[in-house]
């Protein structure tokens, strides 16, 4: 698909005062980060050891590397010296491993932590680090694209059988980690980003006749 007109629509929303009341808008202001070059994306794929799925890959080049988006906005890639990093927000571990496969197809939960009251206190720090690493490994192969608040994240599967699909990480409130879907099946990046049934454009003013009615309501379904 092509992303023509998306940046222009975002620019119009950024000027609408009523749009500022949308959840997360104060964080991103409907302003996308600058897009990446094709060479940038190729360097990211080489460094992280995985090809980014379409249409997310073309979005990075045509629209932006982050910024305006669902929740508090899109997290994205940025340079740190000569290397690229992915801004993983405040997720535990905050590291991204795209070489490992995300093997899941259905809702799952992290394995339960032990009862710390039955463990000597001097072991707690090391055990906590070990368990954090184990839980973090459950989402290797994905990118945490957007923080929805309260430690909940939208994940894009990059490596694994559900490659290209959006998942929701609700483990911060014991909601599990599961796939997102709509009437067309597994949620893809383009439908996730553009396809809400009611959104900011509808709330702040109807689009001109003949224009596509795109949803910019980026709250949790």
C-alpha positions in Angstrom: 0.0 0.0 0.0 1.0 3.7 -0.2 0.8 6.2 2.6 0.0 9.2 0.4 -1.8 12.0 2.3 -1.2 10.7 5.8 1.3 13.4 6.8 -1.0 16.1 5.5 -4.0 14.7 7.4 -1.9 14.6 10.6 -0.8 18.2 10.0 -4.4 19.3 9.8 -5.3 17.5 13.0 -2.3 19.0 14.7 -3.9 22.4 14.1 -7.3 21.4 15.6 -7.7 22.3 19.2 -10.5 19.8 19.7 -8.1 17.0 18.6 -5.9 17.7 21.6 -8.4 16.0 23.9 -7.8 12.6 22.3 -6.1 10.1 24.5 -2.3 10.4 24.1 -2.5 13.5 21.9 -0.5 15.6 24.3 2.4 13.2 24.0 2.7 13.2 20.2 0.7 16.3 19.1 -0.2 14.5 15.8 3.3 15.2 14.6 5.2 12.3 13.0 8.9 11.9 13.3 10.9 12.5 10.2 10.9 9.5 7.8 13.8 7.2 7.3 15.7 6.6 4.1 15.7 3.3 2.4 19.4 3.0 3.3 18.5 3.6 6.9 15.9 0.8 6.9 18.4 -1.6 5.3 20.9 -0.7 8.0 18.4 -1.3 10.7 17.4 -4.7 9.2 21.1 -5.7 8.9 21.9 -4.7 12.5 18.8 -6.3 14.1 19.0 -9.4 11.9 15.4 -9.3 10.6 13.5 -7.9 7.7 10.8 -5.5 8.8 7.3 -6.5 7.6 5.2 -4.5 5.2 3.4 -2.2 5.5 5.3 -1.0 8.5 8.5 -0.9 6.5 7.0 1.5 3.9 5.5 3.6 6.7 8.9 4.3 8.1 10.1 5.6 4.7 6.9 7.4 3.6 5.5 8.8 6.8 7.8 8.7 9.8 10.0 6.7 12.2 7.7 7.4 15.1 5.6 10.1 16.7 1.9 10.5 15.9 0.0 7.2 16.4 -2.0 5.1 18.7 -1.8 5.5 22.5 1.0 7.9 23.4 2.4 7.7 19.9 4.6 5.4 17.9 7.9 4.4 19.4 10.6 4.0 16.8 14.1 3.7 15.6 16.8 6.3 16.2 20.5 6.6 15.9 22.9 6.3 18.9 26.3 7.1 17.6 26.9 4.7 14.7 24.3 2.2 15.8 20.5 2.1 15.7 18.3 1.7 18.7 14.6 1.2 19.2 13.0 3.4 21.9 11.1 0.8 23.8 9.6 3.2 26.3 9.5 2.2 29.9 9.0 -1.5 29.2 11.0 -3.8 31.5 14.4 -4.5 30.0 13.7 -2.0 27.2 15.7 -4.1 24.7 14.5 -5.5 21.4 15.6 -8.9 20.0 14.3 -9.5 16.5 16.6 -12.5 15.8 14.6 -14.6 18.2 11.3 -16.0 17.0 8.0 -15.0 18.6 6.4 -18.5 18.6 2.9 -17.8 19.9 -0.4 -17.9 18.0 -2.9 -17.5 20.8 -3.3 -15.6 24.1 -0.7 -16.5 26.8 0.5 -15.3 30.1 4.0 -15.1 31.6 4.8 -18.0 33.9 4.0 -17.1 37.5 6.6 -15.7 39.8 7.4 -17.6 43.0 6.3 -16.5 46.4 9.1 -14.2 47.4 8.1 -14.4 51.1 9.4 -18.0 51.0 12.8 -17.0 49.5 15.7 -15.5 51.5 15.7 -11.7 51.0 19.3 -11.6 49.9 18.3 -13.6 46.8 15.5 -11.2 45.7 17.5 -8.8 43.5 19.2 -11.6 41.5 16.0 -13.5 41.2 14.0 -10.5 40.1 16.5 -9.8 37.3 16.4 -13.4 36.2 12.5 -13.4 36.1 12.4 -10.0 34.3 14.7 -11.5 31.6 12.5 -14.6 31.3 9.4 -12.5 30.9 11.1 -10.2 28.4 12.1 -13.2 26.3 8.4 -14.0 25.9 8.1 -11.0 23.5 11.4 -11.4 21.7 10.7 -11.2 17.9 8.3 -8.2 18.4 8.5 -4.4 18.4 6.6 -2.6 21.1 5.1 0.0 18.8 2.9 2.0 21.2 2.4 2.5 24.9 -1.3 2.5 25.7 -0.8 3.5 29.3 -0.5 1.5 32.6 2.3 -0.6 31.1 0.2 -1.9 28.2 1.8 -2.1 24.8 0.8 -2.8 21.2 3.3 -5.2 19.7 4.2 -5.8 16.0 5.4 -9.4 15.3 8.5 -9.2 13.2 9.9 -12.7 13.5 7.7 -15.8 13.8 4.6 -17.5 12.5 2.4 -14.5 13.1 4.8 -12.1 11.3 3.1 -8.8 10.5 0.3 -9.1 13.0 -0.4 -6.8 15.9 -0.6 -8.2 19.5 -1.5 -6.5 22.7 0.6 -6.9 25.9 -1.7 -6.5 28.9 0.4 -8.4 31.3 0.9 -5.3 33.5 -2.6 -5.9 34.7 -2.6 -9.7 34.3 -4.5 -9.4 31.0 -2.1 -11.7 29.1 -0.5 -11.2 25.7 -2.7 -11.9 22.8 -3.4 -11.2 19.1 -5.5 -8.3 17.9 -8.2 -8.8 15.3 -10.9 -7.1 13.4 -13.5 -8.2 10.9 -10.8 -9.0 8.4 -8.8 -11.3 10.7 -5.5 -10.7 12.3 -4.8 -7.0 12.7 -2.1 -5.7 10.4 -0.1 -2.5 10.8 -2.0 -0.5 8.2 -5.5 -1.4 9.6 -4.2 -0.8 13.1 -2.9 2.7 12.2 -5.7 3.8 9.9 -8.7 1.6 10.5 -10.6 2.7 13.6 -14.4 2.9 13.0 -14.7 6.2 14.9 -11.9 8.7 15.4 -10.5 12.1 15.8 -11.5 13.3 12.3 -15.1 12.3 13.0 -15.0 13.9 16.4 -13.5 17.3 15.4 -15.2 17.6 12.0 -16.4 15.5 9.2 -14.0 15.0 6.2 -14.8 16.6 2.9 -17.3 14.6 0.7 -15.5 12.0 -1.2 -12.5 11.7 1.1 -11.7 8.5 2.9 -13.1 8.4 6.5 -10.0 7.3 8.4 -10.1 6.7 12.2 -7.6 8.5 14.3 -9.1 7.4 17.6 -6.1 5.7 19.1 -7.5 4.4 22.3 -7.5 0.7 23.3 -10.2 -1.3 21.6 
